[in-house]
Amino acid sequence: MKLVRALGMVIGLGVLLAGCDEVGSAMDKASACSQALGLADLNPNIDPSQLPEVAGQKADELRQLAEKVADQDLKQNLLSMADAYVSLQKRSVDRLSDVNDWIQRNAANLDNLRAVCL
């Protein structure tokens, strides 16, 4: 009888710990999503000469965040967003119409991020 009770407690503890692991993963995903959404904003009042530097910093931060995430869909989305910031970084400052095009295309990345994070 004691053996059955002990075995039941071990199984129950295993189920509880597995559930805690999933909760920890969900919190990690929620935290990563929150950080990514914070990084995704681009101040429209930024000095155009600072745009390449800011875009490069955001790309680096998104890549670092992607390295910490276990969820593959979220990781892929973060890397796609980082790639988009790299492309913005490479654009010429005097080609503002290209920047406007980039902003419109990047809206799809944000929609994907929101979908993955929900």
Phi and psi restraints in degrees (range 20) as a CNS / XPLOR table:
assign (resid 1 and name C) (resid 2 and name N)
       (resid 2 and name CA) (resid 2 and name C) 1.0 -64.6 20.0 2
assign (resid 2 and name N) (resid 2 and name CA)
       (resid 2 and name C) (resid 3 and name N) 1.0 -34.9 20.0 2
assign (resid 2 and name C) (resid 3 and name N)
       (resid 3 and name CA) (resid 3 and name C) 1.0 -65.3 20.0 2
assign (resid 3 and name N) (resid 3 and name CA)
       (resid 3 and name C) (resid 4 and name N) 1.0 -42.6 20.0 2
assign (resid 3 and name C) (resid 4 and name N)
       (resid 4 and name CA) (resid 4 and name C) 1.0 -64.5 20.0 2
assign (resid 4 and name N) (resid 4 and name CA)
       (resid 4 and name C) (resid 5 and name N) 1.0 -42.7 20.0 2
assign (resid 4 and name C) (resid 5 and name N)
       (resid 5 and name CA) (resid 5 and name C) 1.0 -64.2 20.0 2
assign (resid 5 and name N) (resid 5 and name CA)
       (resid 5 and name C) (resid 6 and name N) 1.0 -44.5 20.0 2
assign (resid 5 and name C) (resid 6 and name N)
       (resid 6 and name CA) (resid 6 and name C) 1.0 -63.5 20.0 2
assign (resid 6 and name N) (resid 6 and name CA)
       (resid 6 and name C) (resid 7 and name N) 1.0 -42.0 20.0 2
assign (resid 6 and name C) (resid 7 and name N)
       (resid 7 and name CA) (resid 7 and name C) 1.0 -63.4 20.0 2
assign (resid 7 and name N) (resid 7 and name CA)
       (resid 7 and name C) (resid 8 and name N) 1.0 -41.2 20.0 2
assign (resid 7 and name C) (resid 8 and name N)
       (resid 8 and name CA) (resid 8 and name C) 1.0 -62.2 20.0 2
assign (resid 8 and name N) (resid 8 and name CA)
       (resid 8 and name C) (resid 9 and name N) 1.0 -39.5 20.0 2
assign (resid 8 and name C) (resid 9 and name N)
       (resid 9 and name CA) (resid 9 and name C) 1.0 -67.4 20.0 2
assign (resid 9 and name N) (resid 9 and name CA)
       (resid 9 and name C) (resid 10 and name N) 1.0 -39.2 20.0 2
assign (resid 9 and name C) (resid 10 and name N)
       (resid 10 and name CA) (resid 10 and name C) 1.0 -64.4 20.0 2
assign (resid 10 and name N) (resid 10 and name CA)
       (resid 10 and name C) (resid 11 and name N) 1.0 -44.6 20.0 2
assign (resid 10 and name C) (resid 11 and name N)
       (resid 11 and name CA) (resid 11 and name C) 1.0 -63.7 20.0 2
assign (resid 11 and name N) (resid 11 and name CA)
       (resid 11 and name C) (resid 12 and name N) 1.0 -44.2 20.0 2
assign (resid 11 and name C) (resid 12 and name N)
       (resid 12 and name CA) (resid 12 and name C) 1.0 -61.1 20.0 2
assign (resid 12 and name N) (resid 12 and name CA)
       (resid 12 and name C) (resid 13 and name N) 1.0 -41.2 20.0 2
assign (resid 12 and name C) (resid 13 and name N)
       (resid 13 and name CA) (resid 13 and name C) 1.0 -64.5 20.0 2
assign (resid 13 and name N) (resid 13 and name CA)
       (resid 13 and name C) (resid 14 and name N) 1.0 -39.6 20.0 2
assign (resid 13 and name C) (resid 14 and name N)
       (resid 14 and name CA) (resid 14 and name C) 1.0 -62.0 20.0 2
assign (resid 14 and name N) (resid 14 and name CA)
       (resid 14 and name C) (resid 15 and name N) 1.0 -43.2 20.0 2
assign (resid 14 and name C) (resid 15 and name N)
       (resid 15 and name CA) (resid 15 and name C) 1.0 -64.1 20.0 2
assign (resid 15 and name N) (resid 15 and name CA)
       (resid 15 and name C) (resid 16 and name N) 1.0 -42.8 20.0 2
assign (resid 15 and name C) (resid 16 and name N)
       (resid 16 and name CA) (resid 16 and name C) 1.0 -62.1 20.0 2
assign (resid 16 and name N) (resid 16 and name CA)
       (resid 16 and name C) (resid 17 and name N) 1.0 -45.2 20.0 2
assign (resid 16 and name C) (resid 17 and name N)
       (resid 17 and name CA) (resid 17 and name C) 1.0 -66.0 20.0 2
assign (resid 17 and name N) (resid 17 and name CA)
       (resid 17 and name C) (resid 18 and name N) 1.0 -37.6 20.0 2
assign (resid 17 and name C) (resid 18 and name N)
       (resid 18 and name CA) (resid 18 and name C) 1.0 -63.2 20.0 2
assign (resid 18 and name N) (resid 18 and name CA)
       (resid 18 and name C) (resid 19 and name N) 1.0 -40.5 20.0 2
assign (resid 18 and name C) (resid 19 and name N)
       (resid 19 and name CA) (resid 19 and name C) 1.0 -65.0 20.0 2
assign (resid 19 and name N) (resid 19 and name CA)
       (resid 19 and name C) (resid 20 and name N) 1.0 -39.0 20.0 2
assign (resid 19 and name C) (resid 20 and name N)
       (resid 20 and name CA) (resid 20 and name C) 1.0 -64.6 20.0 2
assign (resid 20 and name N) (resid 20 and name CA)
       (resid 20 and name C) (resid 21 and name N) 1.0 -37.8 20.0 2
assign (resid 20 and name C) (resid 21 and name N)
       (resid 21 and name CA) (resid 21 and name C) 1.0 -62.0 20.0 2
assign (resid 21 and name N) (resid 21 and name CA)
       (resid 21 and name C) (resid 22 and name N) 1.0 -41.9 20.0 2
assign (resid 21 and name C) (resid 22 and name N)
       (resid 22 and name CA) (resid 22 and name C) 1.0 -66.5 20.0 2
assign (resid 22 and name N) (resid 22 and name CA)
       (resid 22 and name C) (resid 23 and name N) 1.0 -38.1 20.0 2
assign (resid 22 and name C) (resid 23 and name N)
       (resid 23 and name CA) (resid 23 and name C) 1.0 -64.3 20.0 2
assign (resid 23 and name N) (resid 23 and name CA)
       (resid 23 and name C) (resid 24 and name N) 1.0 -41.6 20.0 2
assign (resid 23 and name C) (resid 24 and name N)
       (resid 24 and name CA) (resid 24 and name C) 1.0 -61.1 20.0 2
assign (resid 24 and name N) (resid 24 and name CA)
       (resid 24 and name C) (resid 25 and name N) 1.0 -41.0 20.0 2
assign (resid 24 and name C) (resid 25 and name N)
       (resid 25 and name CA) (resid 25 and name C) 1.0 -65.0 20.0 2
assign (resid 25 and name N) (resid 25 and name CA)
       (resid 25 and name C) (resid 26 and name N) 1.0 -40.9 20.0 2
assign (resid 25 and name C) (resid 26 and name N)
       (resid 26 and name CA) (resid 26 and name C) 1.0 -64.2 20.0 2
assign (resid 26 and name N) (resid 26 and name CA)
       (resid 26 and name C) (resid 27 and name N) 1.0 -39.2 20.0 2
assign (resid 26 and name C) (resid 27 and name N)
       (resid 27 and name CA) (resid 27 and name C) 1.0 -67.1 20.0 2
assign (resid 27 and name N) (resid 27 and name CA)
       (resid 27 and name C) (resid 28 and name N) 1.0 -38.2 20.0 2
assign (resid 27 and name C) (resid 28 and name N)
       (resid 28 and name CA) (resid 28 and name C) 1.0 -61.3 20.0 2
assign (resid 28 and name N) (resid 28 and name CA)
       (resid 28 and name C) (resid 29 and name N) 1.0 -42.9 20.0 2
assign (resid 28 and name C) (resid 29 and name N)
       (resid 29 and name CA) (resid 29 and name C) 1.0 -65.1 20.0 2
assign (resid 29 and name N) (resid 29 and name CA)
       (resid 29 and name C) (resid 30 and name N) 1.0 -43.4 20.0 2
assign (resid 29 and name C) (resid 30 and name N)
       (resid 30 and name CA) (resid 30 and name C) 1.0 -62.6 20.0 2
assign (resid 30 and name N) (resid 30 and name CA)
       (resid 30 and name C) (resid 31 and name N) 1.0 -41.8 20.0 2
assign (resid 30 and name C) (resid 31 and name N)
       (resid 31 and name CA) (resid 31 and name C) 1.0 -64.7 20.0 2
assign (resid 31 and name N) (resid 31 and name CA)
       (resid 31 and name C) (resid 32 and name N) 1.0 -43.8 20.0 2
assign (resid 31 and name C) (resid 32 and name N)
       (resid 32 and name CA) (resid 32 and name C) 1.0 -64.0 20.0 2
assign (resid 32 and name N) (resid 32 and name CA)
       (resid 32 and name C) (resid 33 and name N) 1.0 -40.6 20.0 2
assign (resid 32 and name C) (resid 33 and name N)
       (resid 33 and name CA) (resid 33 and name C) 1.0 -63.3 20.0 2
assign (resid 33 and name N) (resid 33 and name CA)
       (resid 33 and name C) (resid 34 and name N) 1.0 -43.1 20.0 2
assign (resid 33 and name C) (resid 34 and name N)
       (resid 34 and name CA) (resid 34 and name C) 1.0 -61.6 20.0 2
assign (resid 34 and name N) (resid 34 and name CA)
       (resid 34 and name C) (resid 35 and name N) 1.0 -45.3 20.0 2
assign (resid 34 and name C) (resid 35 and name N)
       (resid 35 and name CA) (resid 35 and name C) 1.0 -64.3 20.0 2
assign (resid 35 and name N) (resid 35 and name CA)
       (resid 35 and name C) (resid 36 and name N) 1.0 -42.5 20.0 2
assign (resid 35 and name C) (resid 36 and name N)
       (resid 36 and name CA) (resid 36 and name C) 1.0 -64.0 20.0 2
assign (resid 36 and name N) (resid 36 and name CA)
       (resid 36 and name C) (resid 37 and name N) 1.0 -42.2 20.0 2
assign (resid 36 and name C) (resid 37 and name N)
       (resid 37 and name CA) (resid 37 and name C) 1.0 -65.1 20.0 2
assign (resid 37 and name N) (resid 37 and name CA)
       (resid 37 and name C) (resid 38 and name N) 1.0 -34.6 20.0 2
assign (resid 37 and name C) (resid 38 and name N)
       (resid 38 and name CA) (resid 38 and name C) 1.0 -67.4 20.0 2
assign (resid 38 and name N) (resid 38 and name CA)
       (resid 38 and name C) (resid 39 and name N) 1.0 -35.8 20.0 2
assign (resid 38 and name C) (resid 39 and name N)
       (resid 39 and name CA) (resid 39 and name C) 1.0 -74.1 20.0 2
assign (resid 39 and name N) (resid 39 and name CA)
       (resid 39 and name C) (resid 40 and name N) 1.0 -26.7 20.0 2
assign (resid 39 and name C) (resid 40 and name N)
       (resid 40 and name CA) (resid 40 and name C) 1.0 -72.9 20.0 2
assign (resid 40 and name N) (resid 40 and name CA)
       (resid 40 and name C) (resid 41 and name N) 1.0 -14.9 20.0 2
assign (resid 40 and name C) (resid 41 and name N)
       (resid 41 and name CA) (resid 41 and name C) 1.0 -73.7 20.0 2
assign (resid 41 and name N) (resid 41 and name CA)
       (resid 41 and name C) (resid 42 and name N) 1.0 144.9 20.0 2
assign (resid 41 and name C) (resid 42 and name N)
       (resid 42 and name CA) (resid 42 and name C) 1.0 -128.9 20.0 2
assign (resid 42 and name N) (resid 42 and name CA)
       (resid 42 and name C) (resid 43 and name N) 1.0 116.0 20.0 2
assign (resid 42 and name C) (resid 43 and name N)
       (resid 43 and name CA) (resid 43 and name C) 1.0 -64.8 20.0 2
assign (resid 43 and name N) (resid 43 and name CA)
       (resid 43 and name C) (resid 44 and name N) 1.0 117.7 20.0 2
assign (resid 43 and name C) (resid 44 and name N)
       (resid 44 and name CA) (resid 44 and name C) 1.0 -69.0 20.0 2
assign (resid 44 and name N) (resid 44 and name CA)
       (resid 44 and name C) (resid 45 and name N) 1.0 -15.2 20.0 2
assign (resid 44 and name C) (resid 45 and name N)
       (resid 45 and name CA) (resid 45 and name C) 1.0 -93.3 20.0 2
assign (resid 45 and name N) (resid 45 and name CA)
       (resid 45 and name C) (resid 46 and name N) 1.0 9.6 20.0 2
assign (resid 45 and name C) (resid 46 and name N)
       (resid 46 and name CA) (resid 46 and name C) 1.0 -67.3 20.0 2
assign (resid 46 and name N) (resid 46 and name CA)
       (resid 46 and name C) (resid 47 and name N) 1.0 144.3 20.0 2
assign (resid 46 and name C) (resid 47 and name N)
       (resid 47 and name CA) (resid 47 and name C) 1.0 -64.4 20.0 2
assign (resid 47 and name N) (resid 47 and name CA)
       (resid 47 and name C) (resid 48 and name N) 1.0 124.5 20.0 2
assign (resid 47 and name C) (resid 48 and name N)
       (resid 48 and name CA) (resid 48 and name C) 1.0 -55.1 20.0 2
assign (resid 48 and name N) (resid 48 and name CA)
       (resid 48 and name C) (resid 49 and name N) 1.0 -28.3 20.0 2
assign (resid 48 and name C) (resid 49 and name N)
       (resid 49 and name CA) (resid 49 and name C) 1.0 -71.4 20.0 2
assign (resid 49 and name N) (resid 49 and name CA)
       (resid 49 and name C) (resid 50 and name N) 1.0 -20.1 20.0 2
assign (resid 49 and name C) (resid 50 and name N)
       (resid 50 and name CA) (resid 50 and name C) 1.0 -90.3 20.0 2
assign (resid 50 and name N) (resid 50 and name CA)
       (resid 50 and name C) (resid 51 and name N) 1.0 -10.1 20.0 2
assign (resid 50 and name C) (resid 51 and name N)
       (resid 51 and name CA) (resid 51 and name C) 1.0 -56.3 20.0 2
assign (resid 51 and name N) (resid 51 and name CA)
       (resid 51 and name C) (resid 52 and name N) 1.0 -47.0 20.0 2
assign (resid 51 and name C) (resid 52 and name N)
       (resid 52 and name CA) (resid 52 and name C) 1.0 -60.2 20.0 2
assign (resid 52 and name N) (resid 52 and name CA)
       (resid 52 and name C) (resid 53 and name N) 1.0 -40.7 20.0 2
assign (resid 52 and name C) (resid 53 and name N)
       (resid 53 and name CA) (resid 53 and name C) 1.0 -65.9 20.0 2
assign (resid 53 and name N) (resid 53 and name CA)
       (resid 53 and name C) (resid 54 and name N) 1.0 -45.7 20.0 2
assign (resid 53 and name C) (resid 54 and name N)
       (resid 54 and name CA) (resid 54 and name C) 1.0 -63.8 20.0 2
assign (resid 54 and name N) (resid 54 and name CA)
       (resid 54 and name C) (resid 55 and name N) 1.0 -43.1 20.0 2
assign (resid 54 and name C) (resid 55 and name N)
       (resid 55 and name CA) (resid 55 and name C) 1.0 -62.9 20.0 2
assign (resid 55 and name N) (resid 55 and name CA)
       (resid 55 and name C) (resid 56 and name N) 1.0 -40.6 20.0 2
assign (resid 55 and name C) (resid 56 and name N)
       (resid 56 and name CA) (resid 56 and name C) 1.0 -63.5 20.0 2
assign (resid 56 and name N) (resid 56 and name CA)
       (resid 56 and name C) (resid 57 and name N) 1.0 -40.5 20.0 2
assign (resid 56 and name C) (resid 57 and name N)
       (resid 57 and name CA) (resid 57 and name C) 1.0 -64.0 20.0 2
assign (resid 57 and name N) (resid 57 and name CA)
       (resid 57 and name C) (resid 58 and name N) 1.0 -43.1 20.0 2
assign (resid 57 and name C) (resid 58 and name N)
       (resid 58 and name CA) (resid 58 and name C) 1.0 -64.2 20.0 2
assign (resid 58 and name N) (resid 58 and name CA)
       (resid 58 and name C) (resid 59 and name N) 1.0 -41.2 20.0 2
assign (resid 58 and name C) (resid 59 and name N)
       (resid 59 and name CA) (resid 59 and name C) 1.0 -60.2 20.0 2
assign (resid 59 and name N) (resid 59 and name CA)
       (resid 59 and name C) (resid 60 and name N) 1.0 -45.0 20.0 2
assign (resid 59 and name C) (resid 60 and name N)
       (resid 60 and name CA) (resid 60 and name C) 1.0 -62.1 20.0 2
assign (resid 60 and name N) (resid 60 and name CA)
       (resid 60 and name C) (resid 61 and name N) 1.0 -44.2 20.0 2
assign (resid 60 and name C) (resid 61 and name N)
       (resid 61 and name CA) (resid 61 and name C) 1.0 -65.9 20.0 2
assign (resid 61 and name N) (resid 61 and name CA)
       (resid 61 and name C) (resid 62 and name N) 1.0 -38.5 20.0 2
assign (resid 61 and name C) (resid 62 and name N)
       (resid 62 and name CA) (resid 62 and name C) 1.0 -66.3 20.0 2
assign (resid 62 and name N) (resid 62 and name CA)
       (resid 62 and name C) (resid 63 and name N) 1.0 -39.5 20.0 2
assign (resid 62 and name C) (resid 63 and name N)
       (resid 63 and name CA) (resid 63 and name C) 1.0 -64.9 20.0 2
assign (resid 63 and name N) (resid 63 and name CA)
       (resid 63 and name C) (resid 64 and name N) 1.0 -42.3 20.0 2
assign (resid 63 and name C) (resid 64 and name N)
       (resid 64 and name CA) (resid 64 and name C) 1.0 -62.4 20.0 2
assign (resid 64 and name N) (resid 64 and name CA)
       (resid 64 and name C) (resid 65 and name N) 1.0 -40.7 20.0 2
assign (resid 64 and name C) (resid 65 and name N)
       (resid 65 and name CA) (resid 65 and name C) 1.0 -64.7 20.0 2
assign (resid 65 and name N) (resid 65 and name CA)
       (resid 65 and name C) (resid 66 and name N) 1.0 -41.0 20.0 2
assign (resid 65 and name C) (resid 66 and name N)
       (resid 66 and name CA) (resid 66 and name C) 1.0 -61.4 20.0 2
assign (resid 66 and name N) (resid 66 and name CA)
       (resid 66 and name C) (resid 67 and name N) 1.0 -33.5 20.0 2
assign (resid 66 and name C) (resid 67 and name N)
       (resid 67 and name CA) (resid 67 and name C) 1.0 -66.9 20.0 2
assign (resid 67 and name N) (resid 67 and name CA)
       (resid 67 and name C) (resid 68 and name N) 1.0 -23.3 20.0 2
assign (resid 67 and name C) (resid 68 and name N)
       (resid 68 and name CA) (resid 68 and name C) 1.0 -93.2 20.0 2
assign (resid 68 and name N) (resid 68 and name CA)
       (resid 68 and name C) (resid 69 and name N) 1.0 -7.2 20.0 2
assign (resid 68 and name C) (resid 69 and name N)
       (resid 69 and name CA) (resid 69 and name C) 1.0 -98.0 20.0 2
assign (resid 69 and name N) (resid 69 and name CA)
       (resid 69 and name C) (resid 70 and name N) 1.0 135.3 20.0 2
assign (resid 69 and name C) (resid 70 and name N)
       (resid 70 and name CA) (resid 70 and name C) 1.0 -86.0 20.0 2
assign (resid 70 and name N) (resid 70 and name CA)
       (resid 70 and name C) (resid 71 and name N) 1.0 -32.4 20.0 2
assign (resid 70 and name C) (resid 71 and name N)
       (resid 71 and name CA) (resid 71 and name C) 1.0 -66.7 20.0 2
assign (resid 71 and name N) (resid 71 and name CA)
       (resid 71 and name C) (resid 72 and name N) 1.0 117.7 20.0 2
assign (resid 71 and name C) (resid 72 and name N)
       (resid 72 and name CA) (resid 72 and name C) 1.0 -67.7 20.0 2
assign (resid 72 and name N) (resid 72 and name CA)
       (resid 72 and name C) (resid 73 and name N) 1.0 -36.4 20.0 2
assign (resid 72 and name C) (resid 73 and name N)
       (resid 73 and name CA) (resid 73 and name C) 1.0 -64.3 20.0 2
assign (resid 73 and name N) (resid 73 and name CA)
       (resid 73 and name C) (resid 74 and name N) 1.0 -43.9 20.0 2
assign (resid 73 and name C) (resid 74 and name N)
       (resid 74 and name CA) (resid 74 and name C) 1.0 -65.4 20.0 2
assign (resid 74 and name N) (resid 74 and name CA)
       (resid 74 and name C) (resid 75 and name N) 1.0 -42.9 20.0 2
assign (resid 74 and name C) (resid 75 and name N)
       (resid 75 and name CA) (resid 75 and name C) 1.0 -59.0 20.0 2
assign (resid 75 and name N) (resid 75 and name CA)
       (resid 75 and name C) (resid 76 and name N) 1.0 -46.3 20.0 2
assign (resid 75 and name C) (resid 76 and name N)
       (resid 76 and name CA) (resid 76 and name C) 1.0 -62.7 20.0 2
assign (resid 76 and name N) (resid 76 and name CA)
       (resid 76 and name C) (resid 77 and name N) 1.0 -40.7 20.0 2
assign (resid 76 and name C) (resid 77 and name N)
       (resid 77 and name CA) (resid 77 and name C) 1.0 -65.3 20.0 2
assign (resid 77 and name N) (resid 77 and name CA)
       (resid 77 and name C) (resid 78 and name N) 1.0 -41.3 20.0 2
assign (resid 77 and name C) (resid 78 and name N)
       (resid 78 and name CA) (resid 78 and name C) 1.0 -63.3 20.0 2
assign (resid 78 and name N) (resid 78 and name CA)
       (resid 78 and name C) (resid 79 and name N) 1.0 -40.2 20.0 2
assign (resid 78 and name C) (resid 79 and name N)
       (resid 79 and name CA) (resid 79 and name C) 1.0 -67.6 20.0 2
assign (resid 79 and name N) (resid 79 and name CA)
       (resid 79 and name C) (resid 80 and name N) 1.0 -36.5 20.0 2
assign (resid 79 and name C) (resid 80 and name N)
       (resid 80 and name CA) (resid 80 and name C) 1.0 -64.0 20.0 2
assign (resid 80 and name N) (resid 80 and name CA)
       (resid 80 and name C) (resid 81 and name N) 1.0 -41.3 20.0 2
assign (resid 80 and name C) (resid 81 and name N)
       (resid 81 and name CA) (resid 81 and name C) 1.0 -65.4 20.0 2
assign (resid 81 and name N) (resid 81 and name CA)
       (resid 81 and name C) (resid 82 and name N) 1.0 -40.4 20.0 2
assign (resid 81 and name C) (resid 82 and name N)
       (resid 82 and name CA) (resid 82 and name C) 1.0 -61.8 20.0 2
assign (resid 82 and name N) (resid 82 and name CA)
       (resid 82 and name C) (resid 83 and name N) 1.0 -42.9 20.0 2
assign (resid 82 and name C) (resid 83 and name N)
       (resid 83 and name CA) (resid 83 and name C) 1.0 -60.2 20.0 2
assign (resid 83 and name N) (resid 83 and name CA)
       (resid 83 and name C) (resid 84 and name N) 1.0 -38.0 20.0 2
assign (resid 83 and name C) (resid 84 and name N)
       (resid 84 and name CA) (resid 84 and name C) 1.0 -64.9 20.0 2
assign (resid 84 and name N) (resid 84 and name CA)
       (resid 84 and name C) (resid 85 and name N) 1.0 -38.9 20.0 2
assign (resid 84 and name C) (resid 85 and name N)
       (resid 85 and name CA) (resid 85 and name C) 1.0 -69.3 20.0 2
assign (resid 85 and name N) (resid 85 and name CA)
       (resid 85 and name C) (resid 86 and name N) 1.0 -33.4 20.0 2
assign (resid 85 and name C) (resid 86 and name N)
       (resid 86 and name CA) (resid 86 and name C) 1.0 -63.4 20.0 2
assign (resid 86 and name N) (resid 86 and name CA)
       (resid 86 and name C) (resid 87 and name N) 1.0 -42.1 20.0 2
assign (resid 86 and name C) (resid 87 and name N)
       (resid 87 and name CA) (resid 87 and name C) 1.0 -65.3 20.0 2
assign (resid 87 and name N) (resid 87 and name CA)
       (resid 87 and name C) (resid 88 and name N) 1.0 -35.9 20.0 2
assign (resid 87 and name C) (resid 88 and name N)
       (resid 88 and name CA) (resid 88 and name C) 1.0 -66.7 20.0 2
assign (resid 88 and name N) (resid 88 and name CA)
       (resid 88 and name C) (resid 89 and name N) 1.0 -39.5 20.0 2
assign (resid 88 and name C) (resid 89 and name N)
       (resid 89 and name CA) (resid 89 and name C) 1.0 -60.0 20.0 2
assign (resid 89 and name N) (resid 89 and name CA)
       (resid 89 and name C) (resid 90 and name N) 1.0 -35.1 20.0 2
assign (resid 89 and name C) (resid 90 and name N)
       (resid 90 and name CA) (resid 90 and name C) 1.0 -81.3 20.0 2
assign (resid 90 and name N) (resid 90 and name CA)
       (resid 90 and name C) (resid 91 and name N) 1.0 -13.7 20.0 2
assign (resid 90 and name C) (resid 91 and name N)
       (resid 91 and name CA) (resid 91 and name C) 1.0 -72.1 20.0 2
assign (resid 91 and name N) (resid 91 and name CA)
       (resid 91 and name C) (resid 92 and name N) 1.0 148.5 20.0 2
assign (resid 91 and name C) (resid 92 and name N)
       (resid 92 and name CA) (resid 92 and name C) 1.0 -70.9 20.0 2
assign (resid 92 and name N) (resid 92 and name CA)
       (resid 92 and name C) (resid 93 and name N) 1.0 138.7 20.0 2
assign (resid 92 and name C) (resid 93 and name N)
       (resid 93 and name CA) (resid 93 and name C) 1.0 -60.9 20.0 2
assign (resid 93 and name N) (resid 93 and name CA)
       (resid 93 and name C) (resid 94 and name N) 1.0 -33.7 20.0 2
assign (resid 93 and name C) (resid 94 and name N)
       (resid 94 and name CA) (resid 94 and name C) 1.0 -83.0 20.0 2
assign (resid 94 and name N) (resid 94 and name CA)
       (resid 94 and name C) (resid 95 and name N) 1.0 2.2 20.0 2
assign (resid 94 and name C) (resid 95 and name N)
       (resid 95 and name CA) (resid 95 and name C) 1.0 -105.0 20.0 2
assign (resid 95 and name N) (resid 95 and name CA)
       (resid 95 and name C) (resid 96 and name N) 1.0 66.4 20.0 2
assign (resid 95 and name C) (resid 96 and name N)
       (resid 96 and name CA) (resid 96 and name C) 1.0 -64.5 20.0 2
assign (resid 96 and name N) (resid 96 and name CA)
       (resid 96 and name C) (resid 97 and name N) 1.0 -27.6 20.0 2
assign (resid 96 and name C) (resid 97 and name N)
       (resid 97 and name CA) (resid 97 and name C) 1.0 -63.7 20.0 2
assign (resid 97 and name N) (resid 97 and name CA)
       (resid 97 and name C) (resid 98 and name N) 1.0 -34.0 20.0 2
assign (resid 97 and name C) (resid 98 and name N)
       (resid 98 and name CA) (resid 98 and name C) 1.0 -64.1 20.0 2
assign (resid 98 and name N) (resid 98 and name CA)
       (resid 98 and name C) (resid 99 and name N) 1.0 -37.6 20.0 2
assign (resid 98 and name C) (resid 99 and name N)
       (resid 99 and name CA) (resid 99 and name C) 1.0 -65.3 20.0 2
assign (resid 99 and name N) (resid 99 and name CA)
       (resid 99 and name C) (resid 100 and name N) 1.0 -41.3 20.0 2
assign (resid 99 and name C) (resid 100 and name N)
       (resid 100 and name CA) (resid 100 and name C) 1.0 -62.4 20.0 2
assign (resid 100 and name N) (resid 100 and name CA)
       (resid 100 and name C) (resid 101 and name N) 1.0 -41.0 20.0 2
assign (resid 100 and name C) (resid 101 and name N)
       (resid 101 and name CA) (resid 101 and name C) 1.0 -61.2 20.0 2
assign (resid 101 and name N) (resid 101 and name CA)
       (resid 101 and name C) (resid 102 and name N) 1.0 -41.9 20.0 2
assign (resid 101 and name C) (resid 102 and name N)
       (resid 102 and name CA) (resid 102 and name C) 1.0 -61.6 20.0 2
assign (resid 102 and name N) (resid 102 and name CA)
       (resid 102 and name C) (resid 103 and name N) 1.0 -42.9 20.0 2
assign (resid 102 and name C) (resid 103 and name N)
       (resid 103 and name CA) (resid 103 and name C) 1.0 -60.6 20.0 2
assign (resid 103 and name N) (resid 103 and name CA)
       (resid 103 and name C) (resid 104 and name N) 1.0 -42.7 20.0 2
assign (resid 103 and name C) (resid 104 and name N)
       (resid 104 and name CA) (resid 104 and name C) 1.0 -65.0 20.0 2
assign (resid 104 and name N) (resid 104 and name CA)
       (resid 104 and name C) (resid 105 and name N) 1.0 -41.8 20.0 2
assign (resid 104 and name C) (resid 105 and name N)
       (resid 105 and name CA) (resid 105 and name C) 1.0 -69.2 20.0 2
assign (resid 105 and name N) (resid 105 and name CA)
       (resid 105 and name C) (resid 106 and name N) 1.0 -34.3 20.0 2
assign (resid 105 and name C) (resid 106 and name N)
       (resid 106 and name CA) (resid 106 and name C) 1.0 -71.0 20.0 2
assign (resid 106 and name N) (resid 106 and name CA)
       (resid 106 and name C) (resid 107 and name N) 1.0 -19.9 20.0 2
assign (resid 106 and name C) (resid 107 and name N)
       (resid 107 and name CA) (resid 107 and name C) 1.0 -59.4 20.0 2
assign (resid 107 and name N) (resid 107 and name CA)
       (resid 107 and name C) (resid 108 and name N) 1.0 -34.4 20.0 2
assign (resid 107 and name C) (resid 108 and name N)
       (resid 108 and name CA) (resid 108 and name C) 1.0 -65.0 20.0 2
assign (resid 108 and name N) (resid 108 and name CA)
       (resid 108 and name C) (resid 109 and name N) 1.0 -39.0 20.0 2
assign (resid 108 and name C) (resid 109 and name N)
       (resid 109 and name CA) (resid 109 and name C) 1.0 -61.8 20.0 2
assign (resid 109 and name N) (resid 109 and name CA)
       (resid 109 and name C) (resid 110 and name N) 1.0 -40.7 20.0 2
assign (resid 109 and name C) (resid 110 and name N)
       (resid 110 and name CA) (resid 110 and name C) 1.0 -65.9 20.0 2
assign (resid 110 and name N) (resid 110 and name CA)
       (resid 110 and name C) (resid 111 and name N) 1.0 -39.6 20.0 2
assign (resid 110 and name C) (resid 111 and name N)
       (resid 111 and name CA) (resid 111 and name C) 1.0 -61.8 20.0 2
assign (resid 111 and name N) (resid 111 and name CA)
       (resid 111 and name C) (resid 112 and name N) 1.0 -41.9 20.0 2
assign (resid 111 and name C) (resid 112 and name N)
       (resid 112 and name CA) (resid 112 and name C) 1.0 -63.5 20.0 2
assign (resid 112 and name N) (resid 112 and name CA)
       (resid 112 and name C) (resid 113 and name N) 1.0 -41.9 20.0 2
assign (resid 112 and name C) (resid 113 and name N)
       (resid 113 and name CA) (resid 113 and name C) 1.0 -61.6 20.0 2
assign (resid 113 and name N) (resid 113 and name CA)
       (resid 113 and name C) (resid 114 and name N) 1.0 -45.5 20.0 2
assign (resid 113 and name C) (resid 114 and name N)
       (resid 114 and name CA) (resid 114 and name C) 1.0 -61.3 20.0 2
assign (resid 114 and name N) (resid 114 and name CA)
       (resid 114 and name C) (resid 115 and name N) 1.0 -40.1 20.0 2
assign (resid 114 and name C) (resid 115 and name N)
       (resid 115 and name CA) (resid 115 and name C) 1.0 -65.0 20.0 2
assign (resid 115 and name N) (resid 115 and name CA)
       (resid 115 and name C) (resid 116 and name N) 1.0 -41.3 20.0 2
assign (resid 115 and name C) (resid 116 and name N)
       (resid 116 and name CA) (resid 116 and name C) 1.0 -68.4 20.0 2
assign (resid 116 and name N) (resid 116 and name CA)
       (resid 116 and name C) (resid 117 and name N) 1.0 -33.9 20.0 2
assign (resid 116 and name C) (resid 117 and name N)
       (resid 117 and name CA) (resid 117 and name C) 1.0 -80.2 20.0 2
assign (resid 117 and name N) (resid 117 and name CA)
       (resid 117 and name C) (resid 118 and name N) 1.0 -16.1 20.0 2
